[in-house]
Amino acid sequence: MKLSEIKTHLKTLECIGFQLPNGHLVPKHFHVTEVGKVTKDYIDCGGKVRNEAVVSFQLWEENDYDHRLHPDKLLNIIEMSEKIFHFEDLEIEVEYQGKETIGKYNLDFDGVNFLLTSKITDCLAKDACIIPKEKPRIRISDRQNSCDPSSGCC
């Protein structure tokens, strides 16, 4: 989800909910402790220089059960950040503390809640790395002690 999209959604909501990939909701007393731009300059395994930039939101929750972040307050935080940092309309990445480490998520919206969706890694230079294609699967006969020489199984 891009920054412009979350701003549009926030204008239509009465309350904010963030849903984790496992279906659980982030507790309603969460805070957005950071809104910032994260840039990454790197070289992939094929030697190509790459650049990425995202707007990062950090969600945090503690024992402040009376706290509720309203959509207009988050919209104000985003707009203040845009004025200071001159954000482009970038994709949003959300950081949230898991049990063992901080998780990073993409963001989507289902009409009610913002969905924290799993991020995945991938080889960006498959042509340079010559990743082997999946080997063809051979169907083995249900008969255990016989093998037809023309079947490809022996």
Z-matrix of the N, CA and C atoms (Angstrom, degrees):
N
C 1 1.442
C 2 1.522 1 108.67
N 3 1.288 2 115.19 1 137.18
C 4 1.460 3 121.05 2 178.83
C 5 1.535 4 110.55 3 -87.31
N 6 1.303 5 115.47 4 162.12
C 7 1.455 6 122.04 5 -178.53
C 8 1.531 7 111.69 6 -57.59
N 9 1.328 8 117.17 7 -41.94
C 10 1.464 9 120.10 8 179.86
C 11 1.529 10 111.57 9 -62.32
N 12 1.327 11 116.47 10 -33.00
C 13 1.466 12 120.34 11 -178.46
C 14 1.522 13 111.58 12 -70.10
N 15 1.335 14 117.96 13 -42.78
C 16 1.464 15 118.73 14 -179.80
C 17 1.522 16 110.42 15 -65.77
N 18 1.324 17 116.83 16 -35.64
C 19 1.461 18 119.78 17 178.33
C 20 1.532 19 110.32 18 -63.53
N 21 1.322 20 116.98 19 -41.10
C 22 1.463 21 120.92 20 178.06
C 23 1.523 22 110.23 21 -63.43
N 24 1.336 23 117.45 22 -45.36
C 25 1.474 24 120.83 23 -179.59
C 26 1.523 25 111.43 24 -64.61
N 27 1.335 26 117.52 25 -41.36
C 28 1.464 27 120.63 26 -178.41
C 29 1.528 28 111.54 27 -60.33
N 30 1.316 29 117.27 28 -32.45
C 31 1.474 30 121.06 29 -179.59
C 32 1.524 31 112.30 30 -68.30
N 33 1.342 32 117.75 31 -16.94
C 34 1.466 33 121.21 32 -177.95
C 35 1.523 34 113.25 33 -102.32
N 36 1.328 35 118.06 34 -6.02
C 37 1.467 36 121.59 35 -173.04
C 38 1.519 37 113.18 36 -99.31
N 39 1.332 38 115.07 37 150.06
C 40 1.462 39 121.45 38 172.29
C 41 1.521 40 111.33 39 -97.12
N 42 1.338 41 116.84 40 -25.54
C 43 1.457 42 121.35 41 175.82
C 44 1.527 43 108.32 42 -146.75
N 45 1.335 44 115.45 43 160.27
C 46 1.463 45 121.24 44 -176.28
C 47 1.523 46 109.59 45 -109.88
N 48 1.317 47 116.30 46 132.74
C 49 1.454 48 121.65 47 173.00
C 50 1.512 49 109.78 48 -131.27
N 51 1.331 50 116.08 49 137.97
C 52 1.453 51 122.15 50 174.47
C 53 1.528 52 107.54 51 -116.48
N 54 1.319 53 116.47 52 126.42
C 55 1.459 54 122.04 53 -177.81
C 56 1.522 55 109.94 54 -109.95
N 57 1.330 56 115.63 55 129.18
C 58 1.458 57 122.48 56 179.24
C 59 1.529 58 110.16 57 -76.34
N 60 1.329 59 117.81 58 161.52
C 61 1.468 60 120.46 59 179.60
C 62 1.531 61 113.95 60 -56.45
N 63 1.340 62 117.81 61 -27.51
C 64 1.463 63 120.75 62 179.87
C 65 1.529 64 112.99 63 -81.59
N 66 1.336 65 117.19 64 1.91
C 67 1.454 66 121.43 65 178.42
C 68 1.523 67 114.68 66 95.66
N 69 1.327 68 117.95 67 -16.27
C 70 1.460 69 120.69 68 178.48
C 71 1.526 70 110.47 69 -73.52
N 72 1.322 71 115.57 70 148.22
C 73 1.460 72 120.52 71 176.46
C 74 1.522 73 110.27 72 -90.31
N 75 1.318 74 116.24 73 143.16
C 76 1.456 75 120.85 74 169.39
C 77 1.532 76 105.46 75 -62.77
N 78 1.342 77 118.92 76 135.02
C 79 1.464 78 120.02 77 -178.78
C 80 1.534 79 111.75 78 -51.28
N 81 1.317 80 116.08 79 143.16
C 82 1.467 81 121.68 80 -173.19
C 83 1.529 82 113.40 81 -64.39
N 84 1.314 83 118.01 82 -15.11
C 85 1.465 84 120.57 83 -179.10
C 86 1.530 85 112.32 84 -93.88
N 87 1.338 86 117.03 85 24.87
C 88 1.464 87 120.80 86 179.41
C 89 1.534 88 110.47 87 -68.69
N 90 1.300 89 114.98 88 159.42
C 91 1.463 90 123.37 89 172.45
C 92 1.528 91 107.55 90 -117.94
N 93 1.304 92 117.69 91 151.87
C 94 1.458 93 121.94 92 165.30
C 95 1.519 94 104.13 93 -98.95
N 96 1.334 95 115.42 94 104.19
C 97 1.465 96 120.00 95 -172.80
C 98 1.520 97 113.20 96 -88.61
N 99 1.338 98 116.76 97 -17.30
C 100 1.460 99 120.16 98 179.01
C 101 1.518 100 109.81 99 -147.15
N 102 1.316 101 115.13 100 141.33
C 103 1.461 102 123.00 101 165.11
C 104 1.519 103 104.50 102 -132.89
N 105 1.321 104 116.87 103 120.74
C 106 1.463 105 119.22 104 -176.64
C 107 1.510 106 111.46 105 -157.85
N 108 1.297 107 114.69 106 173.82
C 109 1.460 108 121.54 107 177.09
C 110 1.524 109 108.12 108 -103.57
N 111 1.319 110 116.04 109 129.61
C 112 1.452 111 121.88 110 178.33
C 113 1.523 112 107.42 111 -115.43
N 114 1.336 113 115.49 112 125.59
C 115 1.465 114 119.76 113 177.68
C 116 1.519 115 108.79 114 -115.22
N 117 1.303 116 114.27 115 147.70
C 118 1.462 117 121.08 116 -178.99
C 119 1.520 118 107.92 117 -136.60
N 120 1.311 119 116.60 118 120.24
C 121 1.461 120 123.46 119 175.38
C 122 1.519 121 106.21 120 -113.15
N 123 1.330 122 116.83 121 128.11
C 124 1.455 123 119.53 122 -175.78
C 125 1.525 124 111.17 123 -156.72
N 126 1.317 125 115.06 124 170.12
C 127 1.454 126 122.58 125 174.89
C 128 1.518 127 106.83 126 -115.24
N 129 1.334 128 116.40 127 128.78
C 130 1.464 129 118.61 128 178.27
C 131 1.529 130 109.90 129 -78.85
N 132 1.323 131 116.93 130 176.19
C 133 1.462 132 121.24 131 -174.99
C 134 1.523 133 112.96 132 -68.85
N 135 1.334 134 117.40 133 -10.12
C 136 1.456 135 120.97 134 175.16
C 137 1.516 136 112.99 135 -95.64
N 138 1.341 137 116.77 136 1.07
C 139 1.458 138 121.40 137 177.31
C 140 1.519 139 114.39 138 91.25
N 141 1.333 140 118.57 139 4.96
C 142 1.465 141 121.28 140 -179.84
C 143 1.526 142 109.91 141 -85.54
N 144 1.338 143 116.13 142 131.62
C 145 1.460 144 121.80 143 177.02
C 146 1.521 145 108.12 144 -77.86
N 147 1.316 146 115.85 145 132.99
C 148 1.467 147 121.71 146 -178.26
C 149 1.526 148 109.95 147 -131.12
N 150 1.325 149 114.82 148 154.58
C 151 1.464 150 122.40 149 178.23
C 152 1.520 151 107.98 150 -135.32
N 153 1.305 152 115.98 151 137.70
C 154 1.457 153 121.70 152 175.72
C 155 1.514 154 108.27 153 -135.20
N 156 1.320 155 115.54 154 150.33
C 157 1.458 156 121.02 155 173.66
C 158 1.516 157 108.01 156 -144.79
N 159 1.323 158 116.39 157 137.84
C 160 1.458 159 122.69 158 176.73
C 161 1.520 160 108.42 159 -138.14
N 162 1.326 161 115.03 160 158.19
C 163 1.453 162 120.41 161 168.21
C 164 1.525 163 105.73 162 -90.59
N 165 1.307 164 116.76 163 126.98
C 166 1.459 165 121.80 164 -176.07
C 167 1.524 166 110.63 165 -107.04
N 168 1.331 167 115.02 166 130.68
C 169 1.463 168 122.13 167 171.56
C 170 1.519 169 106.52 168 -111.06
N 171 1.322 170 117.55 169 134.35
C 172 1.455 171 120.43 170 174.22
C 173 1.521 172 108.22 171 -111.07
N 174 1.343 173 115.50 172 121.17
C 175 1.462 174 121.24 173 176.73
C 176 1.522 175 108.38 174 -96.78
N 177 1.318 176 115.75 175 141.03
C 178 1.460 177 121.31 176 -179.56
C 179 1.509 178 107.84 177 -145.02
N 180 1.318 179 115.67 178 141.46
C 181 1.453 180 119.15 179 174.65
C 182 1.513 181 109.58 180 -136.99
N 183 1.310 182 113.96 181 144.96
C 184 1.456 183 121.07 182 -178.55
C 185 1.519 184 106.94 183 -141.50
N 186 1.285 185 118.15 184 -159.11
C 187 1.460 186 122.20 185 -175.70
C 188 1.525 187 113.74 186 -84.63
N 189 1.307 188 118.37 187 22.26
C 190 1.466 189 123.35 188 178.48
C 191 1.532 190 107.96 189 -89.61
N 192 1.335 191 116.24 190 75.24
C 193 1.456 192 121.13 191 -171.92
C 194 1.528 193 113.73 192 -71.70
N 195 1.323 194 117.52 193 -15.27
C 196 1.461 195 120.11 194 179.51
C 197 1.524 196 112.47 195 -85.24
N 198 1.333 197 116.52 196 -9.81
C 199 1.462 198 120.66 197 -176.20
C 200 1.522 199 110.80 198 -80.86
N 201 1.313 200 116.31 199 133.81
C 202 1.462 201 122.18 200 172.78
C 203 1.520 202 107.21 201 -138.92
N 204 1.322 203 116.00 202 126.01
C 205 1.456 204 120.66 203 177.83
C 206 1.523 205 107.84 204 -89.26
N 207 1.306 206 116.42 205 119.02
C 208 1.462 207 120.89 206 -179.27
C 209 1.527 208 109.83 207 -89.11
N 210 1.324 209 116.76 208 154.01
C 211 1.469 210 120.76 209 -177.94
C 212 1.528 211 113.53 210 -54.40
N 213 1.334 212 117.82 211 -41.38
C 214 1.464 213 119.58 212 -179.06
C 215 1.526 214 111.92 213 -66.12
N 216 1.327 215 117.61 214 -32.82
C 217 1.466 216 121.21 215 177.63
C 218 1.532 217 110.49 216 -68.06
N 219 1.348 218 117.31 217 -43.86
C 220 1.467 219 119.84 218 177.84
C 221 1.525 220 110.26 219 -65.31
N 222 1.313 221 117.23 220 -39.47
C 223 1.464 222 120.94 221 177.03
C 224 1.526 223 110.38 222 -60.28
N 225 1.331 224 117.66 223 -41.24
C 226 1.472 225 121.28 224 176.71
C 227 1.525 226 111.83 225 -63.27
N 228 1.337 227 117.11 226 -40.09
C 229 1.465 228 120.93 227 178.66
C 230 1.526 229 109.63 228 -63.60
N 231 1.334 230 116.72 229 -44.61
C 232 1.464 231 120.96 230 179.59
C 233 1.523 232 110.40 231 -62.16
N 234 1.322 233 117.20 232 -47.04
C 235 1.468 234 120.81 233 -178.30
C 236 1.524 235 112.03 234 -64.88
N 237 1.326 236 117.58 235 -36.71
C 238 1.460 237 120.86 236 176.48
C 239 1.536 238 109.43 237 -65.00
N 240 1.331 239 116.71 238 -42.31
C 241 1.464 240 120.94 239 178.37
C 242 1.523 241 111.23 240 -63.21
N 243 1.335 242 116.75 241 -39.75
C 244 1.472 243 120.49 242 178.69
C 245 1.526 244 111.43 243 -61.95
N 246 1.325 245 116.83 244 -40.37
C 247 1.466 246 120.31 245 -179.88
C 248 1.526 247 111.30 246 -65.98
N 249 1.313 248 116.28 247 -38.92
C 250 1.457 249 120.25 248 -177.14
C 251 1.528 250 111.80 249 -77.02
N 252 1.346 251 116.78 250 -44.34
C 253 1.457 252 120.93 251 -172.33
C 254 1.529 253 114.48 252 -101.60
N 255 1.317 254 117.41 253 -6.44
C 256 1.471 255 121.92 254 179.92
C 257 1.528 256 111.57 255 53.27
N 258 1.338 257 115.16 256 53.00
C 259 1.473 258 121.16 257 179.08
C 260 1.518 259 110.75 258 -59.79
N 261 1.321 260 114.84 259 143.87
C 262 1.458 261 120.74 260 165.71
C 263 1.530 262 105.67 261 -84.42
N 264 1.311 263 117.58 262 176.83
C 265 1.459 264 121.79 263 177.97
C 266 1.528 265 108.42 264 -81.67
N 267 1.329 266 115.14 265 75.65
C 268 1.462 267 121.90 266 -174.33
C 269 1.527 268 111.66 267 -92.89
N 270 1.329 269 114.78 268 164.62
C 271 1.459 270 120.96 269 171.78
C 272 1.523 271 108.86 270 -66.37
N 273 1.323 272 116.05 271 152.54
C 274 1.465 273 121.73 272 179.13
C 275 1.522 274 109.20 273 -102.53
N 276 1.325 275 115.19 274 136.23
C 277 1.456 276 122.72 275 172.32
C 278 1.526 277 106.52 276 -118.72
N 279 1.333 278 116.35 277 134.42
C 280 1.458 279 120.47 278 -178.09
C 281 1.519 280 109.28 279 -112.48
N 282 1.328 281 115.66 280 131.37
C 283 1.464 282 121.84 281 173.98
C 284 1.521 283 107.82 282 -102.22
N 285 1.334 284 115.23 283 135.55
C 286 1.465 285 119.64 284 177.57
C 287 1.519 286 108.61 285 -147.16
N 288 1.330 287 116.21 286 136.70
C 289 1.465 288 121.66 287 -177.56
C 290 1.520 289 110.83 288 -70.69
N 291 1.328 290 116.30 289 117.90
C 292 1.454 291 121.40 290 172.79
C 293 1.514 292 109.70 291 -89.96
N 294 1.335 293 116.10 292 -167.17
C 295 1.472 294 119.51 293 -178.97
C 296 1.518 295 112.14 294 -68.87
N 297 1.334 296 116.99 295 -37.04
C 298 1.454 297 119.81 296 -175.03
C 299 1.519 298 114.36 297 -110.28
N 300 1.334 299 117.42 298 -28.63
C 301 1.462 300 120.16 299 -176.58
C 302 1.524 301 109.06 300 -158.48
N 303 1.299 302 116.26 301 174.19
C 304 1.459 303 120.91 302 177.17
C 305 1.519 304 108.33 303 -76.65
N 306 1.329 305 115.99 304 130.60
C 307 1.452 306 120.65 305 175.49
C 308 1.517 307 109.86 306 -97.77
N 309 1.305 308 115.96 307 147.10
C 310 1.463 309 121.56 308 175.26
C 311 1.517 310 107.79 309 -114.55
N 312 1.328 311 115.74 310 133.51
C 313 1.452 312 121.45 311 -173.27
C 314 1.524 313 111.05 312 -132.37
N 315 1.322 314 115.13 313 151.32
C 316 1.456 315 120.72 314 165.41
C 317 1.522 316 106.85 315 -79.85
N 318 1.316 317 116.53 316 171.23
C 319 1.460 318 120.31 317 -176.18
C 320 1.518 319 110.02 318 -128.14
N 321 1.333 320 115.38 319 137.24
C 322 1.460 321 122.91 320 176.20
C 323 1.520 322 107.08 321 -137.80
N 324 1.307 323 117.85 322 178.64
C 325 1.469 324 122.03 323 -178.22
C 326 1.515 325 108.50 324 -143.67
N 327 1.339 326 116.96 325 133.03
C 328 1.461 327 120.69 326 -179.23
C 329 1.525 328 113.52 327 -105.98
N 330 1.328 329 116.91 328 12.81
C 331 1.460 330 121.21 329 -178.19
C 332 1.519 331 112.99 330 97.22
N 333 1.343 332 116.51 331 -17.87
C 334 1.462 333 121.93 332 179.18
C 335 1.524 334 110.69 333 -125.94
N 336 1.335 335 115.43 334 -52.36
C 337 1.466 336 121.77 335 -177.08
C 338 1.523 337 111.02 336 -117.68
N 339 1.322 338 114.17 337 154.48
C 340 1.451 339 120.14 338 169.15
C 341 1.524 340 106.54 339 -83.45
N 342 1.314 341 116.28 340 130.69
C 343 1.452 342 121.90 341 -175.55
C 344 1.519 343 110.15 342 -100.92
N 345 1.325 344 116.13 343 122.92
C 346 1.458 345 121.09 344 173.65
C 347 1.522 346 105.87 345 -84.35
N 348 1.322 347 117.14 346 110.65
C 349 1.454 348 121.19 347 -175.68
C 350 1.522 349 109.93 348 -105.36
N 351 1.302 350 116.07 349 145.84
C 352 1.467 351 122.27 350 -175.68
C 353 1.523 352 111.56 351 -63.03
N 354 1.309 353 114.50 352 141.60
C 355 1.466 354 121.88 353 172.69
C 356 1.526 355 106.87 354 -97.52
N 357 1.319 356 116.58 355 152.24
C 358 1.453 357 120.06 356 178.65
C 359 1.528 358 109.58 357 -129.59
N 360 1.317 359 115.36 358 155.85
C 361 1.459 360 120.16 359 173.78
C 362 1.524 361 108.15 360 -94.50
N 363 1.310 362 116.03 361 161.47
C 364 1.455 363 120.95 362 179.30
C 365 1.520 364 108.12 363 -160.16
N 366 1.301 365 116.23 364 154.53
C 367 1.462 366 121.20 365 172.47
C 368 1.524 367 106.76 366 -79.48
N 369 1.305 368 116.94 367 124.01
C 370 1.465 369 121.39 368 -178.15
C 371 1.521 370 112.74 369 -89.33
N 372 1.316 371 117.32 370 -6.16
C 373 1.466 372 121.03 371 -176.88
C 374 1.525 373 110.05 372 -128.81
N 375 1.322 374 116.14 373 50.77
C 376 1.466 375 120.37 374 -176.78
C 377 1.528 376 111.90 375 -57.08
N 378 1.319 377 117.19 376 -36.16
C 379 1.469 378 119.52 377 179.90
C 380 1.526 379 111.35 378 -66.78
N 381 1.322 380 118.04 379 -35.75
C 382 1.459 381 121.64 380 179.92
C 383 1.530 382 111.57 381 -79.06
N 384 1.318 383 117.02 382 -30.82
C 385 1.466 384 120.76 383 -178.21
C 386 1.517 385 112.58 384 -84.88
N 387 1.291 386 116.94 385 -14.59
C 388 1.463 387 123.21 386 -178.50
C 389 1.531 388 109.66 387 53.13
N 390 1.307 389 114.74 388 60.25
C 391 1.453 390 121.74 389 177.58
C 392 1.530 391 107.92 390 -66.38
N 393 1.335 392 117.73 391 126.14
C 394 1.466 393 118.60 392 -179.18
C 395 1.523 394 110.91 393 -66.04
N 396 1.310 395 114.40 394 140.27
C 397 1.462 396 119.55 395 175.68
C 398 1.517 397 107.75 396 -74.59
N 399 1.307 398 115.32 397 157.95
C 400 1.459 399 120.67 398 -179.55
C 401 1.529 400 109.32 399 -60.50
N 402 1.327 401 115.04 400 135.59
C 403 1.459 402 120.01 401 179.34
C 404 1.522 403 109.09 402 -69.93
N 405 1.350 404 116.71 403 146.80
C 406 1.462 405 118.63 404 178.68
C 407 1.523 406 110.52 405 -65.15
N 408 1.299 407 115.94 406 141.54
C 409 1.463 408 121.28 407 179.25
C 410 1.525 409 108.86 408 -87.32
N 411 1.311 410 114.62 409 137.29
C 412 1.459 411 120.88 410 179.78
C 413 1.518 412 107.82 411 -109.07
N 414 1.304 413 116.64 412 130.54
C 415 1.455 414 120.97 413 178.09
C 416 1.524 415 108.60 414 -84.23
N 417 1.319 416 114.98 415 123.42
C 418 1.454 417 120.42 416 -179.58
C 419 1.520 418 108.09 417 -95.53
N 420 1.313 419 115.49 418 138.21
C 421 1.463 420 122.14 419 -178.37
C 422 1.518 421 110.10 420 -60.23
N 423 1.331 422 115.82 421 149.55
C 424 1.460 423 121.06 422 177.65
C 425 1.522 424 111.64 423 -69.34
N 426 1.312 425 117.73 424 -19.47
C 427 1.467 426 120.57 425 178.51
C 428 1.528 427 108.47 426 -76.28
N 429 1.325 428 116.83 427 124.67
C 430 1.456 429 121.28 428 -173.05
C 431 1.529 430 113.91 429 -75.01
N 432 1.312 431 118.84 430 -39.21
C 433 1.453 432 120.41 431 -171.74
C 434 1.519 433 113.71 432 -103.73
N 435 1.300 434 117.69 433 16.35
C 436 1.460 435 117.99 434 179.05
C 437 1.508 436 109.47 435 -131.07
N 438 1.302 437 116.30 436 149.58
C 439 1.457 438 121.46 437 179.27
C 440 1.509 439 107.35 438 -147.18
N 441 1.303 440 115.93 439 124.53
C 442 1.451 441 122.21 440 177.37
C 443 1.526 442 107.35 441 -81.79
N 444 1.330 443 119.00 442 121.44
C 445 1.469 444 121.07 443 -178.30
C 446 1.527 445 113.16 444 -56.78
N 447 1.301 446 119.05 445 -25.01
C 448 1.463 447 120.24 446 179.41
C 449 1.527 448 112.77 447 -86.60
N 450 1.332 449 118.35 448 -0.78
C 451 1.480 450 120.89 449 -176.75
C 452 1.512 451 113.33 450 -80.80
N 453 1.334 452 117.14 451 -19.24
C 454 1.466 453 119.51 452 -178.14
C 455 1.507 454 113.61 453 90.27
N 456 1.338 455 117.98 454 1.22
C 457 1.468 456 119.62 455 -177.61
C 458 1.517 457 112.81 456 -91.47
N 459 1.316 458 119.32 457 -9.62
C 460 1.464 459 120.07 458 -179.99
C 461 1.520 460 110.50 459 -142.13
